[in-house]
Each structure stands twice: as structure tokens, then as C-alpha cells.
């Protein structure tokens, strides 16, 4: 259940409402928007039904949250959530700020990582991705440099100022990885690793949660709920393609998931066109389509020498191709904003936002 307050509610009135809810054994979460404050009630809602909430000072209305995901539901927040990345000069994932993450699938060494970071930053990327621990289908494939790669990411961050994103695969890795990076990524294979999600809920680092290979949108949001229910509200969702019958691409990018997620959740949503395509020549058009469909950002694999990459070279862009992709991203962003600014476009945006 959510409690929507009247405009101009005082701190004393807000505290009184929260105290009443918590006396009944539930937790509260406050979301402050420009026009209203929303108090989310987390727990057994049955005990709330007999309370005349509208008689309490400061209460305007009360609404049930019908979805099985509560904290992630759009109604639970006063507006779209902006996930801020540390103190990194205003970098965030939000509906009014398009953010691109780029870098190699795997960290292969300090020189290639530094070269890639400098170039993607010059092209407009705002975060650097790089795998330290790599889940691979084959046990004989390159599985990353581990802790040594974390150290390289830290060094490159100090040089370039780019916050870093890397994948965490095991609950036992969470504290170590969180010491080194700014955003912890949960890969598609681990989307329903609930032990890992619980540990990520305990820390105070943003989490980039990828949709599983065959996961529904509701299952993705329930996985986000596991993280948020343990206290970490900074979750970024990632659509990276789902497994279908079509063999022409590695996965099938579900563009329809973007407007659906904008309707269902307040969390930011980014798109990974690299894993969806599995082919470098398809990454740019899928990225541009994601921009037009309302993505809040992109996650793109970039390598200085894709033919010799130790992992995912086929879907990685070289440095020049990434620069061309970013030029196109800017053009599509301008076109999308122009449509949103028109009368018909604004009505459409308001209908799905």
C-alpha cells in the first residue's frame, strides 16, 4: 500500500504517519517528488485496512499496490528514480540524462584497458565497463583476470575519471568487488541467484541487473525487488535480449520491454545491444532503436582489436565504430526529444511515462 500526502506536509505530520504504520509492524519508505511525497508501506498490508488513514493530518489518499513487486512498482515512487553513481561529477542513470557505458567484455591488460577508456570517454561514454570475473559457457574459455583486473580498473578510473562497472558472480565476491568499482553488474545467468541478490541488497553500491535469458518482465522486476527489499534501492535494469527460436542473432532484443518497463517501474532502464546482436555490424542499429524506444542508456562492448579479443570479439565494436555509433546516438536523441516536444509526441510520452 502507498500513502500519498497533501502538498505542503510538515516533517512532524510525515513522522506521525510513518510512526503509525511502523507501530503496526510494517516498514516505510519515503519517496519525495516535486509535487508530492509517497510513503510506501512494506509488509503485511492486511493490518492496514482497518485504519482510517485519511483522517490523519497530511494524508491525501491511500492506494493499494497490486503488482507482486512493491518497491520496484511505479506507484511506489513519487517520480522516476535517478540512480547516482558515487560522487562522479553528476553521472547518473535517469529519464532526463542518457548515459552510455562502454568498454571490453574482459580486462585483458592495463594498456588495452587504458587505451579503450580514453577513447570511449572522448566519444561520450560516461562509465567504463570491464569484466574481471567472466561466466563462460565453456569451462575452457578465458574466465578473466580476477582481482588483478579490479586493480587495473581502479588505476584507469583514477586516470580518466570514468566510474567503472564490472560483473559479480558469487556472494563471496561482493565485498571485494564493491571496494573497487562504482557499479556492480548481475549477469543474465545470475538474475535469479537470490543469495547473490540478497548480498547486493546489503551493500550501498548501485546494481546493474540484467534480464535473464528466458525471463519475463515480471521475473526481472521481482529480482530487482529482492535487492531492494534488503535495503539497496539503487537498481538499474538492463534489457539484453532474450532467447527465442531465431538463430540469426545471438538473442532477440525485446524493444517492447522498454515502454512496458517505463509504465511498470520507476527504475531506470538501459539496453545492451552487444549481447542482443552477437554481431558487431548489428550493434549500432539496435542501439539507435533502443534510443528511439525510450532507453535511459546503453551498455556497449568495445575493444581496440576485436578479432583478437579474448572474449566476445564478434560482438565488440572497435574504437572507430564506437565513435560512429555515438554520433548516431546523439542524432536519434535529438529526434526523440523533438518528437516528445510536439503536441502529439508529448501526449504519447505522457501516456507511457
Buried (B, 14 or more C-beta within 10 A) or exposed (E): BBBBBEEEBEEEBBEBBBEBBEEBEBEBBBBEEEEBBBBBBBBEBEEBEEEEBEEBEBBBEBEEBEBEBBBBBBBBBBBBBBBBBEEBEEBBBBBEBBBBBBBBBBBBEBEBBBBBBBBBBEBBBBBBBBBBBBBEEEEEEBBBBBEEBBBBBEBBBEEBBBBBBBBBBBBEBBEBBBEBBBBBBBBBBBBBBBEBBBBBBBBEBBBBBBBBBEBEBEBBBBBBBBBBBBEBBBBBBBBBBBEEEEEEBBBBBBBEBBBBBBEBBBBBBBBBBBBBBBBBEBBBEBBBBBBBBBBBBBBBBBBBBBEEBBBBBBBBBBBEBBBEBBEBBEEBBEEBEEBBEEEEBEEBBEEEB
